[in-house]
Amino acid sequence: MGVFHFLRHGEHGLLGKVLAGRMPGVGMTERGRAEIASQAERLAREKIAAIYASPLQRTRETAEIVSARLSLSIEFRDDLLELDFGEWTGATFDAIRADPRWQAWSTQRSLAAIPGGESMRAVQQRIVAAMIELNERHLHETVVLVSHGDVIRCVLLFALGMPLDFYNRIEIGQGSISTIQIHPGGIRVLAVSERPRL
């Protein structure tokens, strides 16, 4: 029985302004660091076996705060990376919403792909494959995976047996923890978007 805490990075400086995607140099704000410090304290009450993280700056900073509190090393993995937003990376949300391709992406995640970027199907495939691989590596252990909102939504939708088009029914807050358990009887969602207490 493996337990996976999916931790979304804390608040960053471009939140709500531009679509950061995989842009380099996007770090957390002081509030974001406080959010993660709070979650690190919560995780310290459990026996965590390992920390895995997306290599982007905001997830790297998140993992480093948790790592320091839990005295565990971090393994950075590309399969935990943010969705590749292609042409929309770094654009303002107003500009993206004016793109006629946005409507298809925002309503048909199971079919649409980002121009020059990645499909939600591809994201779900890589994050689920990563979780299954890590479950084999960490049988009967609890691990932390530091990632991004849409990536965490993808794995939760898989675990809940919901179509990708329902992605918007799940909110993954900044600095939140969502928890999935894999056991002999199947897969179970234990928590969704548990926010830090500041």
C-alpha positions in Angstrom: 0.0 0.0 0.0 1.6 3.2 -1.2 0.6 6.7 -0.2 1.3 9.7 -2.5 1.1 13.3 -1.2 0.9 15.5 -4.3 2.1 19.0 -3.2 1.5 21.9 -5.4 4.1 24.7 -5.3 3.4 27.8 -3.3 2.3 31.2 -4.6 4.6 32.7 -7.3 5.0 36.3 -8.5 3.3 35.8 -11.9 0.1 34.2 -10.4 -3.0 35.5 -12.2 -0.9 37.8 -14.5 0.6 35.5 -17.1 0.6 31.9 -17.9 4.0 30.9 -16.4 4.1 27.3 -17.7 7.7 26.2 -18.0 9.2 29.7 -18.0 12.5 29.7 -16.2 13.1 32.0 -13.2 9.6 31.9 -11.7 10.1 31.7 -8.0 7.8 31.7 -5.0 6.7 34.8 -3.1 7.2 35.2 0.6 3.6 34.0 1.0 4.3 31.0 -1.1 7.3 30.1 1.1 5.1 30.4 4.2 2.5 28.2 2.6 5.1 25.5 2.0 6.7 25.9 5.4 3.2 25.2 6.9 2.8 22.1 4.8 6.3 20.9 5.6 5.3 21.0 9.3 2.3 18.9 8.6 4.3 16.4 6.6 6.8 16.1 9.4 4.1 14.4 11.5 4.2 11.4 9.0 6.9 9.0 8.1 7.9 10.2 4.6 10.2 7.9 2.7 11.2 10.2 -0.3 10.6 13.5 -2.0 10.3 13.8 -5.8 9.8 17.1 -7.6 9.5 18.9 -10.9 12.7 20.7 -11.7 11.2 24.1 -12.3 12.3 26.9 -10.0 9.0 27.2 -8.0 8.7 23.4 -7.5 12.4 23.2 -6.7 12.1 25.9 -4.0 9.0 24.1 -2.6 10.8 20.7 -2.5 13.9 22.3 -0.8 11.7 23.7 2.1 10.2 20.3 2.6 13.5 18.6 2.2 15.1 20.8 4.9 12.3 20.1 7.4 12.2 16.3 6.8 16.0 15.8 6.3 15.4 14.0 3.0 17.1 14.4 -0.3 15.2 15.3 -3.5 15.0 13.5 -6.8 14.0 15.8 -9.6 11.9 14.2 -12.4 10.8 15.6 -15.7 7.6 13.5 -15.6 6.4 15.8 -12.8 7.0 18.9 -14.9 4.3 21.5 -15.6 2.2 21.0 -18.7 4.0 22.4 -21.8 1.9 25.4 -22.7 3.7 25.9 -26.1 2.8 29.2 -27.8 0.9 30.4 -24.7 3.9 30.3 -22.3 4.5 33.7 -20.9 1.4 35.3 -22.4 -1.2 37.2 -20.4 -4.5 35.5 -19.7 -6.4 38.2 -21.6 -4.3 37.5 -24.7 -4.8 33.7 -24.3 -8.6 34.1 -23.9 -8.7 36.1 -27.1 -7.1 33.2 -29.0 -9.9 31.3 -30.7 -8.1 28.0 -29.9 -8.6 28.7 -26.1 -12.3 27.8 -26.1 -11.6 24.3 -27.4 -8.8 23.8 -24.9 -10.8 25.1 -21.9 -13.9 22.9 -22.7 -12.5 19.8 -24.4 -9.3 18.8 -22.5 -9.7 15.2 -23.6 -9.5 16.2 -27.3 -7.7 19.5 -27.6 -4.0 20.2 -27.6 -2.2 23.5 -26.8 -0.7 25.1 -30.0 2.9 24.0 -30.0 2.4 22.3 -26.6 1.2 19.3 -24.8 -2.2 17.5 -24.6 -3.9 16.8 -21.3 -3.9 13.1 -22.3 -0.1 13.1 -22.6 0.2 14.8 -19.2 -2.1 12.3 -17.6 -0.2 9.4 -19.1 3.2 10.6 -17.8 2.0 11.4 -14.3 0.1 8.1 -13.8 3.1 6.2 -15.2 5.3 8.0 -12.7 3.0 7.2 -9.8 2.8 3.5 -10.8 6.6 3.3 -11.1 7.1 5.0 -7.7 4.5 2.7 -6.1 6.7 -0.3 -7.1 9.8 1.4 -5.7 8.1 2.4 -2.5 5.7 -0.4 -1.6 4.0 0.3 1.8 5.7 3.7 2.0 4.6 7.4 1.9 6.2 9.8 -0.6 5.8 13.4 -1.5 5.6 14.5 -5.2 6.0 18.2 -5.8 4.3 19.3 -9.0 1.8 21.7 -10.6 -1.9 22.3 -10.6 -2.9 20.7 -13.9 -0.6 17.8 -13.4 -2.2 17.0 -10.1 -5.6 17.4 -11.5 -4.7 14.8 -14.2 -3.7 12.2 -11.6 -6.8 12.9 -9.5 -9.1 12.5 -12.4 -7.5 9.2 -13.2 -7.9 8.0 -9.6 -11.5 9.1 -9.5 -12.3 7.5 -12.9 -13.4 10.9 -14.2 -12.9 12.1 -17.8 -10.3 14.8 -18.5 -13.1 17.2 -19.6 -14.1 17.4 -15.9 -10.7 18.9 -14.9 -12.3 22.2 -13.9 -14.5 20.5 -11.3 -11.4 20.1 -9.1 -9.6 23.1 -7.7 -5.9 22.6 -6.7 -4.9 25.5 -4.6 -1.4 27.0 -4.3 0.6 25.1 -1.7 -2.2 22.4 -1.3 -1.8 18.7 -0.7 -3.8 16.0 -2.5 -3.4 12.4 -1.4 -3.8 9.2 -3.3 -3.4 5.7 -1.9 -2.7 2.6 -4.0 -3.5 -0.7 -2.3 -4.3 -4.3 -3.4 -7.9 -3.5 -3.8 -7.2 -0.6 -6.2 -6.8 3.2 -5.9 -8.3 5.6 -3.5 -8.3 9.4 -3.2 -7.8 10.3 0.5 -7.7 14.1 0.2 -8.1 16.9 -2.4 -6.5 20.3 -2.3 -5.9 20.5 1.5 -4.7 24.1 1.9 -1.9 25.3 4.2 -2.9 26.9 7.5 -1.2 30.3 7.8 
